Amino acid sequence: MKKVLVVEDNRDNLKLVRYALERAGYRILAAESGEQGIELANRERPVFILMDINLPGIDGLETTRLIRKSKGNDGIPIIAITSYAMVGDRERVMAAGCNGYVEKPIDPLTIIDQIHAIIEKSKP
Amino acid sequence: MRKHFAYFIAAWTLIIAALIGWNFRIERVHIEEQARIEATAIWDHNLSYRKWVTAVGGVYVRRDRISPNPYLKRADRDKKTTDGIALTLVNPAYMTSRVFDIIRQESDLPIINRIVSEKHFNPRNGPDEWEARGLRAFAGGATEVSDITVLTGQPYLRLFKPMITTEGCLKCHGEQGYKIGDVRGGISVAIPMKHYYEIESKSRKDIVFVFLALWTVGSGAGAVYFSGQKRSSRLLQESEARLSLALQAGNASWWEWDLRSGAIRFSPSWGEMLGYAPRELPSSYQEWKKLVHQEDLDRLDDVIRSQVFASKSDFHNLEVRILAKDGQWGWFSTSGKIVELDARGNPARVIGTNIDIADRKRVEQELRMSEDLLKDAQRVAQIGSWDWDAINDVISWSYEYYRLYGFDPTKPPPNYDEHRKAYTRESADRLDAAVKRAMESGEPYEIDLELAHPTRATHWVAARGEAKRDASGRIWGLRGTAQNITERKRSEEELKRLTIRNEMILNSAGEGIYGTDIGGNILFMNKAALDMLGWAADDVIGKNSHTLFHHTKADGTVYPEAECPLHRSLIEAKSCRGTGEVFWKRNSEFFPVDHVNTPLVVNGRVVGAVVVFRDMTERQRTENQIRKLNETLEKRVEERTADLQKKSDELKDSQAALTNIVEDLNEKTAELEAANEKLKDLDRLKSLFIASMSHELRTPLNSIIGFSSITLNEWTGPLTAEQKENIGAILRSGKHLLALINDVIDVSKIESGKLEIVSEEFDAFDVVTEALQPFSADLAKKGLSVHVSAIHHPLQTDRRRLLQCLLNLISNAVKYTDRGAISIEVGLAESGRALEFRVHDTGIGIKPEDLSKLFSPFVRIVTPMRQLVPGTGLGLYLSRKLAQEVLLGDILVDSVYGQGSRFVLNVPVAARGGKP
């Protein structure tokens, strides 16, 4: 099964995402903090990473930057989960090294399609 | 000298003797030649007779006249005519022989003719000794032999020429063996020379006489010459002495320069001129050059080099300055003559003179100075002079004259006809007349002439001329001057103009003006003054003005002149005014005047005065009227002033009241400003509140929507129909709430100006496709058809906000339409700079009265017969705000109630003038 890393501190959100991804056939690696996310990313080499931006401690953008620094991780698609209508979100997310983003509130019915669209688009 | 004369006489005698001898010889040759010619003539004659007789074959003559030729041995020699006359044949030889005999007998000194031959028939015809030599010469080819010999004791010229055998000769001589062309012998002619010698002797006498005369004349001339020579030798010495004296008298001296040694010798007299003792004089050319002035050295060197050495020629009048003993410079004119050449033909010795020309130089200098002075004087005075010798028709002009007329001074002056073209026709005519009179009567002239082609500097000239007379008073020419008087003419014209102008000014003045001399006597008076006083100008000029019209005061008392302001101004040299006085008219009436007297000061001295006066009659009357008017006015002003004072007081009260009000207002304004500040704070607080609240609200909504959605889709297990319905209600409400929150945030951001605008380039068609996508399920459920007619066109604007507007419009269309179709069109607006997104539905439509409320926030159009359609109440408000403030376009609507609506979203293809 393909491994997917979800970095999300909100349990409810994590659960929603898990429903959607597992239904699509992915195995979920969950991290509740940035540090944990970096460790899992380096160790497990997931096929993609869903990254919540609002994290306690190091936030999602910093975590993304750190993941991208490690060798072999620069090819992993990272999709950010952002709040709606945060000023300048999109630019900041892309600058940190994410391939795209999905907006909160996430729609479990369509999130898989959104993620696949972003991964397709960022393929070279 | 005597010896020379002897030599001369000897030589002369020899020459004459030689000439005589020569002439004698010439004469002899001449005589002999003449004799020879005579002999030749006789010879030819003889031969001619012989030829004739030969040609006719002989001639028969009567025998009784001549004996027959004994040597003619022919049968037909003697004949007898029919009448018995005896004839004998005479052949050429016999005929000539007979003729020769006759000739010989004619004279004591006859011409001797002989026929000579070696083979002779007649023995007399045998050659003598001389003839025998001649015959031998003929045999050797000679054609003639002549000589002077002695025959019969007398000198004879003998000529001997051969006889050539012809056909006729053979008749007699053929038997002797001669052939044609042979020399048979010759005819010898001897001319006696006695007569020739007599002529010669006479000629010789003449020659001797002539040459003796020549000798005498020549010797005489020689004697004269030689005796003269002797005297001139003595004279030479005398003249040398005189020359030396003359040289000294002419301030001249000699010098001698030996070019081979370089030594130069100056005569002591030159040293005396310069104050040098003979031993102090320069002894070489180089030493001499030390005394020559620096400025003359080059010239001197040049002359010596180029003339003496190069072209070997003499030089003359080379002027050089020589330093005298006392340090002064002397002027000398030096000339040199080459008197000796060396073996190679180069100059070896030069002799010359030094002439003291100091005086001439001084005179030259003075002359030049005086010429310069005259030239300068003429230049300064702009006067040119000329001179005309009418007899020789010679014209001369001074330099300034050339300059004045602009002619070239290096050329001779033009003739009169040419010169007169310089003037205008009128001037030239006047000049002609003046010149004519001057030449005829000697009347001098002075006329102003105008130039035909004037320049700024020269336009008018004053021409003067006068006749030149010889001792007898006869006019033989003219001389004269021309002066440039252009400036004077201009001044005169200016003066005339000024005078006229002054007169005009004086006469146009309304005031009376007159001038007086120092004694108060009137010099001039203008028209106004004359009119006022009633006098004519001639009556007043020269009269004392005070006596004439200022003698009495208005009250009838006498006005002493000493008190008169005019008098005072003349005495005190300052302007004096008289007011309230009177002047008297001619008719003894008076009028009030004011007058001003201004002294005329020339070189600090008062020479007169100018008086300006005015008739004050009218003025006084006017002044009285003005005074009355003033009084009335003053009274009125006083009344008015009192009124104004009262009004002013009232105004002051009002002002005070107004000030209070303004102060109150200021206070209120300050309070309002404070309140406004507070409100602004509140507004900021509100925005902050809305932003954070909406964020916090959304987090729980995330769960509500997410989980209800999963559950409803039975991801967690099957649901009953009722459960499905209930959870569906939760999901719808959550979504509604989310939309509401999002709209509220957008509205809040727009209103606080914080909405982020993200401009990007995209295709209009794609946006429309994307906007339609979420509604596919609803449309299908409602059974509505969709028509899309969109163009592909690039847009540069905020894509997300455009999409939001379109979603809202399409959402409304779907919501309010139950049957029919929704059509979406995208096309360029008329301007070509904007795209129009037109969303058309066949829904319920909007009542006209509701159209105006349509875009207000939280307005829900109440529709009878219809349930309230779910919505936030902010959709159109927000969409229009976005269209206007973010997309820089607008949303317009038109609708027919019950039939449908059409919303048109207008979006510029490029925001803020960028490229589409």
HADDOCK unambig.tbl for C-alpha pairs under 7 A between the chains (distance, minus, plus):
assign (segid A and resid 12 and name CA) (segid B and resid 703 and name CA) 6.44 0.50 0.50
assign (segid A and resid 13 and name CA) (segid B and resid 703 and name CA) 6.93 0.50 0.50
assign (segid A and resid 16 and name CA) (segid B and resid 706 and name CA) 6.55 0.50 0.50
assign (segid A and resid 16 and name CA) (segid B and resid 707 and name CA) 6.87 0.50 0.50
assign (segid A and resid 87 and name CA) (segid B and resid 756 and name CA) 6.41 0.50 0.50
assign (segid A and resid 104 and name CA) (segid B and resid 702 and name CA) 6.91 0.50 0.50
assign (segid A and resid 105 and name CA) (segid B and resid 702 and name CA) 4.58 0.50 0.50
assign (segid A and resid 106 and name CA) (segid B and resid 702 and name CA) 6.82 0.50 0.50
assign (segid A and resid 106 and name CA) (segid B and resid 706 and name CA) 6.83 0.50 0.50
assign (segid A and resid 107 and name CA) (segid B and resid 706 and name CA) 5.98 0.50 0.50
assign (segid A and resid 108 and name CA) (segid B and resid 706 and name CA) 6.17 0.50 0.50
assign (segid A and resid 108 and name CA) (segid B and resid 710 and name CA) 6.82 0.50 0.50
